[in-house]
Structures are given as structure tokens and as C-alpha cells.
């Protein structure tokens, strides 16, 4: 029995086959979480184009106007009349222009007659002034150089004094002054303490017996402060006195520096003491044996002593600064010396330059005098001849002639009307055409002068094509509905006899083309954030791998040139399907 001819056998076979397919599919896809869509690296030709629409215009549609203003005297053509290059179109009234020509001729003739005696005397005076100015400048030059040389000598001497640093004469002198200041300041400190004690009666208890009972009765707190300041001032004075008395001009600089710092502190403390003593006297009334006159006299003495202390304090601060300045004096004087040398060089150059300028002025004045005395030469007459030529040119500008072959399409002025230089007088249309299109800023960078263009005109349909080329790219932008565009002109290379102005043109500009290159869909090329690197993904041993690539031309249909990184036929991941 042949069981495979039975119906149940085939039903069973179909069921078994379906089960096998399901099991195989589950086994094959087990463990796979995603699938991929691939594309191969292809070799071929890649083209980049820009597709826009524009209008056909006459490339030689001219608006003619007179180059000067005037009244129209004659119109020699009519609208619709064909003209050739050089044909007379119109002219202005010529009487005024002819008068200008006559005036220019008269001026030229006057120049040919020569200069007057008045002119000669004027130029002789100019020569005398220029010569005097030159001599004065030479004297000023010598004086300026002498002053600059003296400054160099002074700076040089100062530099010599500053040589040796700490051991220089300048530093030595300033430290000698510091020692003298220290001793004189010590005298001021002694006087300050004595005058204060005369009021407070601390060391000399008998000094204030006659007014001690009334001292500071209006404010006893200031007396306590003054007494405290007295002891502080006395302590500081005695300490600095020991250091000052052993100072000599042979003492070390460090020792003198330290003494000046302590002296500054002692003077400050003494000033505070005298201020508090002044406050004590202000709180003391004129009572008993203490008259107002005596009280005022004591205040005057304290204030004078305080002023003397303040003066010494300022002198010590200035002396410390003078020491610092003296120590830095070599560098300062060296800079000053170098500057004086540069100033001397600059003075010489500037003075010489100024003398040369004055000499040139004198020579020019003399040349002008010689020139005016001499018979007029052709070069002297050039200006007047040029003026005459300009007047004659203006006369010719009042005559309008056709600059091209074409047809007169419009005449805007009649004889007798005023024609301004900025007003169109005659319009001429020439049978040469171009197409003007607006290219968005995203595409303008792709275009270049000379790009080939394929053109179709709505009037002839898509089957008839014309050729052209890009002849002008306007550098200025234009905004159309908030989008930036650039105007581009395209010249028609053939079929001009069929084309009429105003026709709608569909333009396909071929901006770049490369043959026999590798390319991929641009969406298969990815970018790394921030680095600018481009890469594609390939599948190796079931895992994605990134390969860096270099791209070139961005072509039509979403394709991009691949310069390096992959090979022809290599399989690249286009899309990952989760």
C-alpha cells in the first residue's frame, strides 16, 4: 500500500513541517535581542545639484540717463524704434556747456600770457619766510641736542654716584642724614616728655603745684589716660635713646634701619601723650591762681611741642622711604641714563627730520618762484588744459547715443523738459537674456561662477532643455519671509532665439560631480559628540564595532562620498532594529 497517496499523510506532513519551522526559528533567534539593517559600500558617480526656479530677464535692458542735468533740446528717436550702437538718441541744450568751454579756453590763454609782477612779489615773500623758518629750525635743533646731551651727562653722573649698591655714595649720604635725624628726633622726644611732665607733675612733682588741684576737674578720665600715656612714652623714649646714642655714621645699615623703626614708634607714642595732655588742659578751668591767660599759654606750648613731634615723625617716615629709594637708585638712575641716551637719539632724529622738512619747504618755495618767473611750460598748463578737456567732456555728456544694438522701449522726457542726472531718459532692450534666481544660504556655498546649468522653461515643457552657466553671485543677502537668500544670475548658452523676457525657468545647477568614488547613505555615517569625528558601524563576530571614516562630497539623494575608513563592498550597519 502506498501510504503517501493518502490524504492523512499530507496533512500530517504539513503539521510536522510547520512545527519544524517554528522550532528552528525559536532556536535560531534564541539569545538575540536586536537585528540590523545593512548597506554595502558602493563605487560609482556622485553628483551635487541645486534646484530652483526663476524668471528670464533681458541681460542688456539699459536705463539711460544724462551724466549731467539740463533741459532736453532734442529727442531723435521714438518708442519701438530699433537703434544701432552710436545712434543719436537725444541731447540737452548746449549753450551753457559751450560757455563753460569758452571760459576754460580763456583761463588757459591767460595762463599762457605769463605771471604778473604782483604774483612774483608774492612768491619772493614766501621764499623769504621759508628761509627764515629754516634758519630758526636749525638753531632750535642745536639747542635741543645740547639740552639732551646735558641730560645724558647728568644721568651719567647720577649713575656713577649710585654704583656699588649698599656701598654707593648715595646710600652712604642718606644713612648719614638718617643718623643726624635720629639725634634731632631724640631732642624732640626729650622736650615732649618734659613739657608733658610740666603739666602732669609725675617726675617733677613741683611743676604743677599751683594748679594741680584744678587739673582736669571737668573730666578726670582724661587725666588718668594722660598719666598712662606718659609712662608708655617715657619707656619708649628711654629705650630708643639707648640705641640712638650709640649710633654713628659707621654703624651698620641694618642697625640704623632698626633704630629708625623704633624711633618712628616712639614719636607716635609721644604724639599720643601730647594729645592726651592737650585734652587734660581742655578739661581744666581757669580757677584760683590759674588764669585764663596762663592756661592758654600752656595749651600753646603743648600744641607747639606736639607739632614738632609730628614733624619729626613725618621726617622719619620720609627718611625710611629715602633709604629705600637710595638702595634702588642704581636701577633707577640706570633706567634714567638709558632713557636719556634714547631721548638724545630721538632728539637728533626729530630735529634733523624737522630741518629736512623746512629745507623741503624752502626748496619748494624757491622752485615756485623760479617756476612763476619762467615761461609757462606744458606741465604748468596741464591743469588748465585738463579743465578745458573736462568742459568739452561735459559738453559731450549732454549728447546721448545708443551704447548697444536694441530697441527703444520707453522715452521719459520731451524736448523742453528738465532732465536730472539721476532720472532715466531712455530705456533700451537688447535680445540677450539671463535668468535671475534666489538661492537659500544653505545652498549658496555650493555654487561657484562657471557652474553648468540645465534649464527647462514652462513655455516649452520639460522635454526641451536649455544649457546655461552661473555668471554672477551677489555677495549681499536678501531676506524673503525671514529666510536669507542670495541672488544668482545664469546666462543662457543656447536657444536664445526662442526665449522671451518674463518666462518662468526651472534651473538645475550642477555644483560638483565626482566619478569612480566610494559612497554610502549619509544616515549610515554617525558623529561623535564634540569631537567632529565621523564613524560607521560594522558587525564583527556578532558585536558592533565603530570604524572612523573621512567624508567628502555631500551628493544628491542623501549620499555622501567616503574618502577613507572602509572598502568597496564592505557591509555597514544602516539601522539597528530592537
C-alpha positions in Angstrom: 0.0 0.0 0.0 1.3 3.4 -1.0 0.6 5.5 2.2 2.0 8.7 0.7 -1.1 8.8 -1.6 -3.3 9.0 1.4 -4.8 12.4 2.4 -4.0 12.0 6.1 -0.3 11.6 5.3 -0.1 15.0 3.7 -2.0 16.7 6.5 0.4 15.1 8.9 3.4 16.2 6.8 2.2 19.8 6.7 1.8 19.8 10.5 5.2 18.4 11.1 6.8 20.9 8.7 5.1 23.9 10.5 6.4 22.5 13.8 9.9 22.2 12.5 9.9 25.8 11.1 8.7 27.2 14.4 11.2 25.2 16.5 14.1 26.2 14.1 13.1 29.9 14.2 13.0 29.8 18.0 16.3 28.1 18.2 17.9 30.5 15.7 16.7 33.6 17.4 17.2 32.4 21.0 19.6 34.9 22.8 19.3 37.6 20.1 18.0 40.9 21.4 18.3 43.1 18.2 18.6 42.9 14.5 20.3 45.1 11.9 19.7 46.6 8.5 22.8 46.7 6.4 24.0 48.6 3.4 27.1 48.0 1.2 29.8 50.5 0.4 29.3 51.2 -3.3 31.6 52.6 -6.0 30.2 54.9 -8.7 29.5 58.5 -9.6 28.1 61.2 -7.2 26.6 64.5 -8.2 25.6 67.6 -6.2 23.0 69.9 -7.6 20.8 72.8 -6.6 17.2 73.0 -8.0 15.5 76.5 -8.1 13.0 78.5 -10.1 13.4 82.0 -11.6 12.4 84.3 -14.4 14.0 85.1 -17.7 15.2 88.7 -18.0 16.9 90.8 -20.6 20.6 90.9 -19.6 21.1 94.2 -21.6 18.0 96.1 -20.5 19.5 99.5 -20.1 18.1 102.6 -18.3 20.0 105.5 -19.9 20.4 108.9 -18.3 22.4 112.0 -19.0 25.6 112.3 -16.9 24.8 115.9 -16.2 21.5 117.7 -15.6 19.9 120.1 -18.1 17.0 120.9 -20.3 16.2 118.5 -23.2 16.7 120.2 -26.5 16.1 117.3 -28.9 14.8 113.7 -28.9 16.0 111.9 -32.0 14.2 108.5 -31.7 10.7 107.1 -31.0 9.5 104.3 -28.8 9.7 100.9 -30.6 12.4 102.1 -32.9 15.4 99.8 -33.4 18.8 101.5 -33.0 22.5 100.6 -33.5 25.5 101.3 -31.4 26.4 105.1 -31.7 23.0 106.3 -33.0 21.9 109.7 -31.6 19.1 109.3 -29.0 18.7 112.8 -27.5 20.7 115.9 -26.4 20.4 118.7 -23.9 20.6 122.4 -24.6 24.3 123.1 -25.2 24.5 126.9 -24.7 25.7 126.8 -21.1 28.1 123.9 -21.7 29.6 125.8 -24.7 30.0 128.8 -22.4 32.0 126.6 -19.9 34.2 125.5 -22.8 34.8 129.2 -23.7 35.7 130.1 -20.1 38.1 127.2 -19.8 39.8 128.4 -23.0 40.0 131.9 -21.7 41.7 130.7 -18.5 44.2 128.7 -20.5 45.0 131.7 -22.6 45.5 133.8 -19.5 48.0 131.3 -18.2 49.8 131.3 -21.5 50.3 135.1 -21.1 52.5 134.6 -18.0 52.6 135.8 -14.4 52.2 139.4 -13.2 54.6 141.4 -11.1 52.3 141.0 -8.1 52.5 137.2 -8.4 56.3 137.4 -8.5 56.5 139.6 -5.4 54.1 137.2 -3.5 56.3 134.2 -4.2 59.5 136.1 -3.3 58.0 136.9 0.1 57.1 133.2 0.5 60.8 132.3 -0.2 62.0 134.8 2.4 59.6 133.4 5.1 60.6 129.8 4.3 64.3 130.7 4.5 63.9 132.4 7.9 61.9 129.4 9.2 64.7 127.1 8.1 67.4 129.1 9.9 65.2 129.2 13.1 64.7 125.5 13.0 68.5 124.9 12.7 69.1 127.0 15.8 66.4 125.1 17.7 67.9 121.8 16.5 71.3 122.8 18.1 69.6 123.9 21.3 67.5 120.7 21.6 70.6 118.5 21.1 72.6 120.5 23.6 69.8 120.1 26.2 69.5 116.3 25.5 73.3 115.9 25.8 73.3 117.8 29.1 70.6 115.4 30.4 72.8 112.4 29.4 75.7 113.9 31.3 73.6 114.5 34.4 72.2 111.0 34.2 75.7 109.5 33.8 77.0 111.4 36.9 74.0 110.2 38.9 74.6 106.7 37.8 78.2 106.9 39.0 77.1 108.1 42.4 74.7 105.1 42.6 77.3 102.5 41.6 78.2 100.0 44.4 74.7 99.3 45.7 74.7 99.4 49.5 78.2 100.9 49.4 77.3 103.6 46.9 77.8 107.3 47.7 74.0 108.0 47.5 73.2 105.2 50.1 76.0 106.4 52.3 74.7 110.0 52.2 71.2 109.0 53.0 72.3 106.9 56.0 74.4 109.9 57.3 71.2 112.0 57.1 69.3 109.3 59.0 71.8 109.3 61.9 71.5 113.1 62.1 67.7 112.9 62.0 67.7 110.3 64.8 69.7 112.6 67.2 67.5 115.6 66.4 64.4 113.5 67.0 65.8 112.4 70.3 65.9 116.0 71.4 62.3 116.5 70.3 61.3 113.4 72.4 63.0 114.8 75.5 61.3 118.1 75.0 57.9 116.4 74.5 58.3 114.4 77.8 59.4 117.5 79.7 56.5 119.6 78.5 54.1 116.9 79.4 55.6 116.5 82.9 55.3 120.2 83.4 51.5 119.7 83.2 51.1 116.3 84.8 53.8 116.6 87.5 54.8 113.0 87.5 58.6 113.0 87.6 58.7 116.8 88.5 56.1 116.9 91.2 56.6 120.6 91.9 56.0 121.6 88.3 52.2 121.8 88.6 51.7 122.6 92.3 49.9 125.9 91.7 47.2 124.3 89.5 47.4 120.6 90.4 44.1 120.7 92.4 42.2 122.0 89.4 43.8 119.8 86.8 41.2 118.0 84.7 38.4 118.6 87.2 35.9 118.8 84.3 36.8 115.3 83.1 39.0 113.2 85.4 39.2 110.3 83.0 41.4 112.2 80.6 43.9 112.7 83.3 44.2 109.0 84.0 44.7 108.4 80.3 47.4 111.1 80.1 49.2 109.6 83.1 49.2 106.2 81.5 50.4 107.6 78.1 53.2 109.4 80.0 54.7 106.2 81.3 54.4 104.5 77.9 56.0 107.4 76.1 58.8 107.6 78.7 59.5 103.9 78.5 59.7 104.0 74.6 61.8 107.2 74.6 64.4 105.7 77.0 64.6 102.5 75.0 65.2 104.3 71.7 67.5 106.8 73.3 69.9 104.0 74.3 70.0 102.9 70.6 70.3 106.4 69.2 73.2 107.5 71.4 75.4 104.6 70.2 74.7 105.4 66.5 77.5 106.8 64.3 77.9 107.2 60.6 79.9 104.0 60.8 77.0 102.0 62.2 75.7 99.2 60.1 72.8 99.9 57.8 70.7 97.3 59.5 71.3 98.9 62.9 70.2 102.3 61.6 67.2 100.8 59.9 66.0 99.1 63.1 66.6 102.3 65.1 64.5 104.4 62.7 61.6 101.9 63.0 61.7 102.2 66.9 62.1 105.9 66.6 59.0 106.1 64.5 57.1 104.1 67.1 58.4 106.3 70.0 57.4 109.5 68.1 54.0 108.1 67.6 53.6 107.3 71.3 54.9 110.8 72.2 52.3 112.3 69.9 49.5 110.3 71.7 50.8 111.6 75.0 50.8 115.2 73.9 47.2 114.8 72.6 46.1 113.4 75.9 47.8 116.3 77.8 46.0 118.7 75.5 42.8 117.0 76.5 43.7 117.4 80.2 44.2 121.2 79.7 40.9 121.4 77.9 39.2 119.8 80.9 41.0 122.2 83.3 39.1 125.5 84.2 40.9 128.8 85.0 40.4 128.8 88.8 42.4 130.3 91.6 46.0 131.1 90.7 45.5 129.6 87.2 44.4 132.5 85.0 42.9 132.0 81.5 46.0 133.6 80.0 48.3 131.1 81.8 46.1 128.2 80.8 46.1 129.4 77.1 49.9 129.7 77.2 50.3 126.2 78.4 47.9 124.9 75.7 50.0 126.8 73.1 53.3 125.2 74.4 51.8 121.7 74.3 50.4 122.2 70.8 53.7 123.5 69.5 55.5 120.6 71.1 53.0 118.2 69.5 53.6 119.9 66.1 57.3 119.4 66.4 56.9 115.7 67.3 54.6 115.3 64.3 57.1 117.0 62.0 59.8 114.6 63.2 57.5 111.6 62.8 57.0 112.6 59.1 60.7 113.2 58.6 61.5 109.7 59.9 58.9 108.1 57.6 60.3 110.1 54.6 63.9 109.2 55.6 63.0 105.5 55.6 61.5 105.9 52.1 64.6 107.8 51.0 66.8 104.9 52.2 64.6 102.5 50.1 64.8 104.9 47.1 68.6 105.2 47.5 69.1 101.5 47.6 67.1 101.2 44.4 68.7 104.3 42.9 71.2 102.4 40.7 68.4 100.7 38.8 66.5 104.0 38.7 69.5 106.0 37.5 70.5 103.3 35.0 67.0 103.4 33.5 67.2 107.2 33.5 70.6 107.0 31.8 69.4 104.6 29.1 66.3 106.8 28.6 68.5 109.9 28.3 70.5 108.2 25.6 67.3 107.2 23.7 66.0 110.8 24.1 69.2 112.1 22.7 68.9 109.8 19.6 65.3 110.7 19.2 66.0 114.4 19.5 68.7 114.2 16.8 66.4 112.3 14.5 63.4 114.5 15.1 65.5 117.7 14.8 67.1 116.5 11.6 63.8 115.5 10.2 62.3 118.9 11.1 65.2 120.6 9.4 64.8 118.5 6.3 61.1 119.4 6.2 61.9 123.1 6.5 64.6 122.7 3.8 62.0 121.0 1.6 59.6 123.8 2.2 62.3 126.4 1.4 63.3 124.5 -1.8 59.6 124.2 -2.8 59.1 128.0 -2.3 62.2 128.7 -4.3 61.0 126.3 -7.0 57.6 128.0 -7.1 59.4 131.4 -7.5 61.6 130.1 -10.3 58.6 128.5 -12.0 56.5 131.6 -11.9 59.4 133.7 -13.3 59.9 131.2 -16.1 57.8 131.0 -19.3 54.9 128.6 -18.9 55.7 125.0 -19.7 53.4 122.3 -20.9 53.4 120.7 -17.5 52.4 124.1 -15.9 49.5 124.3 -18.3 48.3 120.8 -17.7 45.6 121.8 -15.1 44.1 124.4 -17.5 44.2 122.1 -20.4 42.5 119.4 -18.2 39.8 121.9 -17.2 39.2 122.7 -20.8 39.1 118.9 -21.6 36.6 118.5 -18.8 34.4 121.2 -20.1 34.5 119.7 -23.5 33.7 116.3 -22.0 30.7 117.8 -20.2 29.5 119.1 -23.5 29.7 115.6 -24.9 27.9 114.2 -21.9 24.9 116.3 -22.9 24.6 114.1 -26.1 23.1 110.6 -25.6 24.0 107.9 -28.0 23.0 104.2 -28.1 25.6 102.0 -26.2 24.2 98.7 -27.7 22.1 97.4 -30.5 18.5 97.1 -29.5 15.0 98.6 -29.4 13.9 101.8 -27.7 11.1 100.7 -25.3 10.4 104.0 -23.5 11.2 107.7 -23.6 10.6 109.5 -20.3 11.3 113.2 -21.3 10.2 115.5 -24.0 12.0 118.5 -25.6 11.9 121.4 -23.2 11.6 119.3 -20.0 14.3 119.3 -17.3 16.3 116.1 -17.2 18.2 115.4 -13.9 21.3 113.3 -14.0 19.6 110.6 -11.8 16.5 110.4 -14.0 16.1 107.7 -16.7 15.8 109.4 -20.1 15.6 106.4 -22.5 15.1 102.7 -22.0 16.6 100.2 -24.5 16.0 96.4 -24.6 18.6 94.1 -26.2 17.7 90.5 -27.2 20.2 88.9 -24.8 18.8 87.0 -21.8 19.7 85.8 -18.4 17.8 84.1 -15.5 17.8 85.6 -12.0 17.2 83.1 -9.1 17.2 83.4 -5.3 19.4 80.7 -3.7 19.0 80.0 0.0 22.0 80.4 2.3 22.2 76.7 2.9 22.9 76.1 -0.8 24.8 79.3 -1.8 28.1 77.9 -0.5 27.9 75.1 -3.1 27.8 77.4 -6.1 30.7 79.0 -8.0 31.0 81.2 -11.1 31.0 78.9 -14.1 28.8 76.1 -12.7 27.0 74.4 -15.6 23.2 74.7 -15.5 20.3 72.7 -17.1 17.2 74.8 -17.7 13.6 74.0 -18.6 11.0 76.6 -19.5 7.4 76.2 -18.6 6.5 77.6 -22.0 8.3 74.7 -23.8 7.7 71.8 -21.3 10.1 69.5 -19.5 11.3 67.7 -22.6 13.1 70.7 -24.2 16.2 71.6 -22.2 18.5 74.6 -22.5 22.0 75.0 -21.3 23.5 77.8 -19.2 26.1 78.8 -16.7 26.4 80.8 -13.5 27.8 84.2 -14.3 27.2 86.3 -11.1 26.7 85.6 -7.4 25.5 88.6 -5.4 27.6 88.9 -2.2 24.8 90.8 -0.4 22.0 88.8 1.1 18.2 89.3 0.8 15.6 88.3 3.3 12.4 86.8 1.9 9.8 85.8 4.6 12.6 85.7 7.2 14.8 83.4 5.1 18.2 84.5 3.9 18.7 84.3 0.1 21.4 85.4 -2.4 20.6 86.5 -5.9 22.4 84.5 -8.7 22.4 85.3 -12.4 22.6 82.5 -15.0 23.4 83.2 -18.7 21.7 81.2 -21.4 24.2 79.5 -23.6 21.9 78.3 -26.4 18.3 78.6 -27.7 18.2 82.3 -27.2 16.1 82.9 -30.3 13.2 81.0 -28.8 13.3 82.7 -25.3 11.2 85.7 -24.3 11.7 88.0 -21.3 9.5 87.1 -18.4 9.3 83.3 -19.0 9.4 81.0 -15.9 12.6 78.9 -15.8 13.3 75.8 -13.8 17.0 75.7 -13.1 19.2 72.7 -12.1 22.7 73.8 -11.1 25.4 71.1 -11.2 27.7 72.4 -8.4 30.1 69.4 -8.2 30.4 65.9 -9.6 32.9 63.1 -8.8 33.3 59.9 -10.7 34.5 56.4 -9.6 34.3 57.1 -5.8 33.1 55.2 -2.8 29.8 56.3 -1.2 27.3 55.5 1.4 23.9 56.8 2.5 24.6 59.8 4.8 22.4 58.4 7.5 24.7 55.5 8.0 27.5 57.9 9.0 27.4 59.0 12.7 29.2 61.7 14.6 30.9 61.6 18.0 29.7 64.4 20.3 32.0 67.4 20.4 34.9 65.8 18.6 33.7 66.2 15.0 34.8 62.7 14.1 32.7 60.6 11.8 32.3 56.9 12.0 30.3 53.9 10.7 29.3 50.7 12.4 30.1 47.2 11.2 29.2 43.8 12.7 32.1 41.6 13.7 31.5 38.2 15.5 28.0 39.3 16.5 29.2 42.6 18.1 29.0 46.2 16.8 32.4 47.9 16.0 32.9 51.6 15.2 35.2 52.5 12.3 36.4 56.1 11.8 35.8 57.4 8.3 36.5 60.6 6.4 33.7 62.0 4.3 33.9 64.2 1.2 31.2 65.4 -1.2 27.6 65.6 0.0 25.7 64.4 -3.0 22.1 64.2 -4.1 19.6 61.6 -2.8 21.2 61.6 0.7 24.5 60.1 -0.4 28.0 61.0 0.8 31.5 60.4 -0.5 33.7 58.2 1.7 37.4 59.1 1.4 38.9 56.6 3.9 38.0 54.1 6.5 36.0 51.4 4.6 36.4 49.4 1.4 34.2 48.8 -1.6 31.5 46.1 -0.9 32.1 46.3 2.9 28.8 45.8 4.8 27.9 48.7 7.0 25.1 48.9 9.6 22.4 51.3 8.3 19.9 50.8 11.2 19.6 48.9 14.4 16.3 47.2 14.9 15.5 46.5 18.5 
